[in-house]
Structures are given as structure tokens and as C-alpha cells.
Amino acid sequence: YFSINLFIMAEEHDYKVLKVIDGVEIRAYDEMIYASYTPQNESDRSSSFKMLANYIFGGNATYEEISMTSPVVMKPYDNHQMSFIMPDHYSFNSLPKPNNSQIKISKIPSSIKAAIPYSGYSNVKIENKKIDELITVLSANNIFYENDFEVLVYNSPYKVFNRRNEVVVSVNFNDKVNHMS
């Protein structure tokens, strides 16, 4: 098949898989820098991508184009905030300042997260089903989790086939659990 991706996501943020339990990956993420937009209300939600895209396409103090990365992070628990992960070669201080004061740049500390994948287009019903599946696996394995579930979308909306999405959550994954087989 042939697909046209209008948004090419050049860089995918790395993580290290620590363990796989019943289809759930326990991952270690390094520190990241996010550019985020929090919609003011429900009708404003659809403009989140456009606001962030404007920033990386030059809507910043130096008119610099910043490479699009993958995945796009959505935080249902945080007023549906949407975030773009900034490319690794930027530091917090080297990123150009957004022209839009509603775009927030923040440093995200290194973390351990559990991830469950799914394909197709994401929606609230599927996301809630995956959150429930993730909770079931984590609870069955005595892995404590926060209530910070995020939806990661890896593909542009124009990609129809072989779409990649994940629901992730911060977990307390210690050496005791890490050494179980």
C-alpha cells in the first residue's frame, strides 16, 4: 500500500524496556523536554495540535523550525493537555521561547512507566478499555501505579494502516519486582 504522511516525525523518543508482563512493557525513560498546550475548555481541545504545531513550525522567538517528534502525548487527567516531546539535541535553555504564552516548556524528569499498545485511531472508549487492561495487569503483579495515565500517539492522522498508540502510566517498579521471573 501507499500512504502519504503530511507530518513526518523524524525522531522517536527512546526508552529502555525493563520487563514485559502479559503484554505490558515496563519502561525506563530519560529526562525529556515538553512543549505543552492546555485547552481552555472542551471546545478548545481540537486546537491543541495546531497551537503546538505553530510553535515548532517557527512560531517562536527565533522563528526556528523544530523537528516533529513521536509520540504526541495527551494527558486526559490534566485538562486534556497535549505535549510534543522536543528533540534530544535541545536543552531546556536552548529551546526558542514560544510566541504564544499558552505554550509551556517544561522539563520532565526521568521516570518508569508501564505501557500497553493498541492500533487504529484512538478514542475515549478505547483509551478507557486500555487503562482498565493496564490496571488489571499491574494490580495482578503488585505493581503500584500513579493516576497519571497518558495516551501516546505515534502516527500522523493521515496514516490509516498500522497505526501505533499506547496508554502509559507512572509505576513504582523496584528491584524486587525487577528480579522476579
Steps between C-alpha positions, in 0.01 A plus 500: 500500500598860463451762768573869506614642832464875506669517838824306502608422852874482462600401851336255737581542866694204640429292804644180645271201552568360848247215495194378307208365705189369320547734203579802721846653469668649806724776362767739620484845341778759515427864579303672224396852409135559411331783318140485626166663440205469738162574340296769675176301464360196321431682172863623498637142511505461122744793468771343720691339212482818291633712790798269559568455128512879461774512765720235333441639149657833599252668735779575743741779593766389247258386223676164525345185358517217753478139377174320572557205732300196589292430701256782569402483869144561618415530868130440569564542876650849449219689321581312178839667468684406180880491485767467235829349616785724390789346304784370719759750372315786677552590862241681707692825449578456129139465386359815343235678708146448367325807354175370652504538879260202528776264379694384806849350486577258783764252603359152567720296740614148417230249588381140496174439314284204407373499140229307320483529119204510264441581135247695297370846573476585869183609677384530862325161498814315380725701732283415804499131400882502476529682835285225657717227340816674623361531855406129496855389406670739743271407789540126435878548520496729807646791305389833646401769251416870509181645358685677215387295201617645169411415142793485258425535129787411267352565154367799311122506462551432129649156553217250475668159530731361770434783743682488834355633827567427865361575841775555758503563874774572755581197713701416808717222357766391747785250486295236682243498220773545240671174602188285498475258211 
